[in-house]
Amino acid sequence: MRFVSAWSDEGTRSAARHGLTADDLDETYLVIEGNRGLVRSDAGLALMGHLSMPWRALRLLSVFPRPLRDIVYAYIARNRYRWFGHRASCFVPPHGQRHRFVNGVWSAPRSPS
């Protein structure tokens, strides 16, 4: 698994290759799984499938309709800083993990123009 900021040049090119626009990337992240570009709850559930139990079990939430899952996703996204806190600086991958990030760095999301 490799990571790239959705708002980086590579991220927006990857999104476009999978038929996604800047609006599709608003308030979410992009997961490329096979030949599909996934956002919002689909992206989160796809990532859960790569984690160990008990997180992997959350993949079962995919039985709920996407519009309902995306409402819950948006609620969590809006409240995540209040519940889990906010860091003063952007994530910088540890040296041993930089190979998992395109260009070896993580760039902070930017607002769409």
N, C-alpha and C positions, 0 to 999 in steps of 0.2 A: 504494500500500500504506500502510495506517495501522496504528498500534500502540496497544494498550491493555493494561494489566495485567490478567491473567485474574482476579485477586482484587479488582479495583476494582468499584465498583457497576456500571459499564458492562460490564465484563468478565463478571461473573456473570450479568447480564441477557442478554448476547449468548450465553453458553453455554446458558442456559435456553431461549432462542428456538430453539436448535439441538438441543434434547433432551439436553443434557449436564448432569450434576450436579457438585457440589463434589468428589465422589470421582473423577470423570472428569478433573478438573483437578489432582489431586494429583501433585506432582513432574513437571509438564509445563507446557506453554503451549498456548494456543488459537489456531488459525488458522481463519479463516472464508474459505472459498474457494467462491465461488458461493453455493449454499444449503446447504453442508455445513460442520459444525463438526468440525475435525480436531484431534487431540491425539497426543502421543507421536511415534512414528516417522512416522505419516501427516502430522503437522504439519511435522516436519522436512523430509520429502521434498517437501512442497508448497512450502516456502520455497526449497529448492534449485532448483526449477524457475524461480524468479525471479532467480537469480544468474547471473553469467557463467560461462563454462567456466574451469576444469575442474569447478567446484562443481556446475554444472547436470547433469553426467554422473552424479552420485550419485543422481539421480532414478531411474536404472535399477535401484536396489536395491529398488524397489517390486515387482519380480517375486518377491521372497521373501515367504513368508507373514507376515502381520502379527504373529502371536504370536512368531515368531522375531525379527523386526525389533524388536519392543518389548522383548524380553529384552536385545538388544544396546543399545538406547536406554537402558534402565535402568542397564546396566553403565557406559555412558559418563557418564550423569548422576551416578551415585554417585562417579565418579572424576575428574570434570572439574576440581575445585579442585586436586587433587593434581597433575594433569597440566598444567593451564594457569594455575594460580594463582587467588587470590581478591582482590577489591578491597575496600578498607576502607569504601568508600562506594557508594551506589547510582548507577546510570547517570542522568545528567542530559543530555537531548538538547541539542546545540548550538542556538543561537538560530535559525539558518537551517534547522534540521530539525524544529522544534517543531510545525509544521503537520501533520506525519505522525503525531503522537501525540494521541490523544483528550484533550482538556482541556489540551494543550500540555505535559504533564508525564508522567513515568513514575513510577508508584508501586510500591514494592517489594512482592513477594508476601507474603502473610501466611498463617499456618497456619490450616487450616480449623477451625472450632469444633466 
